[in-house]
Amino acid sequence: MVLRLGRLYKVRLDRAHAIGLVQASLATLAGPTLAAEGANQVVKYIPGYGNISNTAVAASITEAIGWICIKWFKDGSWVKQAG
């Protein structure tokens, strides 16, 4: 997903840079991700609701990573600034 977003915004990325961006995004989302996953652990054993919960958590984390990367690509803030 990150590589395709990079192509869309004409940012040259290789696999290592894309993985780095995903890791940085996950670090940014660490608190909310842990809270959502903790709540998901409680609900996941309820038939039906657990599947919906797993899907919602995975989709929201993926979407957040995408929007963070888009912001970085638009702003150019993913580029290390000199000085």
N, C-alpha and C positions, 0 to 999 in steps of 0.2 A: 504494500500500500504506500509506504513512504517513498519508494523508488518511483512509483507512478505519479505521485504528487509532485515529486521533484521534477520529473519530465514535464508535467503540466505547467509548472512555474519556471521552466527552463533553468533548473539548478542541476548541475552535474554532480551526481552522487555515485559512489560505488557501494557495494554491499556493507563494507565496514562502517562507512559514514552513516548509512541508513540505520544500522543496528545501534550505533552510538546515539542517534537522534531518538530512537525508540527508548533506549535506556534512560536518556535524559528526561524524556517525557514521563516515563514511569517514576523516576525519582521525584519529579514535580508533583505527580499525582499520588505519592506514597500514602499520605494520610487518608484521603478519601477512598483510595483503593483498598486499604486495609479495613476501613470501616465497612465498606460495601461487602467485601469478602467475608468479614466476620458475621455480618447479618445473613449473608447467603449461606454460611455454614449451618446456621440454626434452621433455616427454612428448607434447605435442600432435601431433607428426609421426608418432607410432606409430599405425597404423590401428586403430580400435576403442578402444584405451586412451586416445587423445587425446580422443575424443568424451566418454568417461566422465569424464576429468579435467576438461574444460571445464565439463561439467554440474555436477560436484561443487564446483568452485571457485565458479561462479556461484550455486549454491544456498546454499552456506555463507555467502557474503558477504551475500546477500539475507536469510537467516535472522538473521545477526548484526545487521544494520541493524534488522530488525523487533524483536528482543529489546531492543536499546538504546533504541529509541523507546518500547517498552512500559514499560521501567524509568523513562524520563523522564516518561511520562504518569502512571504510578502515584505516583511520588515528588513530582511537581510540580517537578522540578529543571530543567525546560526553561524555567520562568518566571524571569526575571531578578529577583533579590532586591534590595530596596532596602537601602542601608546597608552 
